[in-house]
Amino acid sequence: MTTRDYQESPPLRHTLEAIPLFHGLPEPLLDQIGSFSRIRTYRSSHRIIQANDLGSELFLVLSGSVKVSIEDREGREIILAVVYPPDFFGEVSLWDNGTRTANVSALEPTRVVAIEKEPFLRLIRDYPEITLRLLSALSARLRETDGKLMHMAYGDAYEKVSRTLFELYEKEGGIDGKTPFIQDRFTRQELASLSGVSRETVSRSLGAFVQAGILRIESNRIYILNIERLKKEGRIP
């Protein structure tokens, strides 16, 4: 099966309490949220949300990661974001009766909390603190998106690709000895979509970074040999 839907034992409140959106809330309130929430697991590539479907749940990522994407007129995928724990997705449909605005697919085995829309909306009317936390998270996301759009509009190709690589390193990078790396798990087309450039430009930029001694690509990893040079290419403070 592609998904599994269950409630946890011990109570789901322990999982909810660890999520920043709900951290510190009283146990009875967490139990109330848990009563209309479920833990779900998805295998890699599973489509969790289909654009234009009606939305009835908010999802919070516990482990793994998902990509949020749309398709252009030619049917090509455009990746809008990659969502990691403890962030959430599917929030747009909370506020209106409209359809989903994007596709969401698991990039790897992924575990989420799915919260039913209607009882959650009734609850946050009585507990505006949760609404304020949602708005704070959305404001931070909007600020990040504004910065990304600005660099996509005015940055050159090397800047865009280097920023994408550094952002991926910040979100999912590791260290091998003293050398930082990211898993080479995104296709060149996906990296191009994240960077706002063509696939050919990504391949050319990666080749230039390897030749310049900034990167090394091997064993399904992209090693960052000179992180300061990478940040300089991306004009990252």
MARSE-182714 format. One record per residue (C-alpha): residue in one letter; x, y, z. Coordinates in pm, whole numbers, plus 50000, padded with zeros to 5 digits. Layout:
# residues N
aXYZ ...
# end
This chain:
# residues 237
m500005000050000 t501165035449934 t499845050450257 r499065039650606 d496595058250824 y496595053151199 q496585069051541 e499525065451772 s499895049352110 p500925066852335 p498435094752264 l498935116051956 r499365146552177 h503025137152233 t503665139851860 l501645172051829 e503375188052127 a506755183851957 i505545204251656 p506285241851690 l502745250651582 f501335232851888 h504245233052133 g503275243752483 l499515240452436 p497565224352723 e497225186552710 p493415187052683 l493695209752378 l496325187052220 d494055157152283 q491215175952115 i493375182451809 g494505146251813 s490895134551803 f490545147251445 s494125140551331 r495815110051183 i499395099251121 r499985089750759 t503015075050585 y503755078350214 r506295061249997 s508615081249770 s506905097449469 h503385092849610 r501065121549514 i499665134549844 i497735164249705 q496405168349353 a496005203649217 n492365214149163 d490995188349406 l488975200649702 g491075203750015 s489885190450350 e493105185950551 l496165204250677 f499405184050672 l502395187350906 v505625169750807 l507095147351078 s509835130750872 g510955129350511 s510225157450265 v507765167149994 k507855188849685 v505175214349601 s504775218649226 i502585230648941 e502635223448568 d503135248748291 r501065249447972 e503315223047815 g502865199948114 r506375205648251 e506765204848625 i507715236748809 i508815230649168 l507695258749395 a509145245949721 v510515216449913 v508905211850255 y510775196050546 p509915188650911 p508445205651107 d506805227150836 f503295222550700 f501465223150367 g497895223850243 e497075254950444 v495625275350156 s492465254450147 l491935260850519 w490795296250457 d488345291950171 n486325265849991 g488565266949686 t490495238449532 r494115228749588 t496495252849415 a499415228849361 n500515192549357 v502375178449656 s504425146349624 a506695127649864 l510365130149771 e511255101049998 p509425079450254 t507505106150443 r505435107150761 v502855134450824 v500065144551058 a496845150550863 i494425173851044 e490775176050939 k489815210550819 e486365217250966 p486965207351330 f490345225151321 l488725257451198 r486135255251475 l488885250451730 i491085279651625 r488125303351651 d488245296252024 y492055295552045 p493405324951841 e496955317551961 i497085289051709 t495965312851433 l498735337251531 r501305309351513 l500025299551168 l500235335651050 s503755339151190 a504915308151002 l503215319950683 s504815354450716 a508275338850748 r507565317250444 l506395347550244 r509515366950339 e511675337850221 t509725335449896 d510065372849831 g513835370249868 k513965340149638 l511875357449371 m514105388049384 h517225367449322 m515465347749047 a514535380448878 y517895397848901 g520565371348967 d522635354648699 a522595317048637 y525555308948864 e524015329049146 k520665311149116 v522165276249108 s524595283049392 r521785296949610 t519695265949546 l522585243149641 f523295262749958 e519625263050058 l519455225350008 y522575221450220 e521015242250499 k517845221150493 e519175185950437 g522965186950419 g525435165150604 i529135163850688 d531535136850571 g534595141350787 k535005178850749 t533445181550406 p529835193550375 f527625176050121 i524075172149995 q522585140549852 d522505141849471 r518865130949473 f517265158049261 t517285154148885 r518955181948689 q515485192548573 e514305194948935 l517355215649029 a516635237648727 s513045242348840 l514125251449193 s516685276049055 g514545292048785 v516915282748503 s517085256348230 r518365220948279 e521275228348046 t522215258548259 v522235237248574 s524525211548411 r526825239148283 s526915256448624 l527655224248811 g530455216748567 a531925251548618 f531745247748997 v533495214148977 q536205228448754 a536665257748993 g537155234249288 i533935245149461 l532135211749423 r532905175049376 i530165151849252 e530535114749322 s528795085149490 n525375101849466 r526595131649663 i527445167649583 y530385176649806 i530885213649883 l534665217649885 n534625255349932 i531445266950101 e532595303250119 r533105304049743 l529675288749693 k528115315449915 k530035342349729 e528735329549394 g525215331149536 r525725365149701 i524765349650032 p525855369650339 
# end
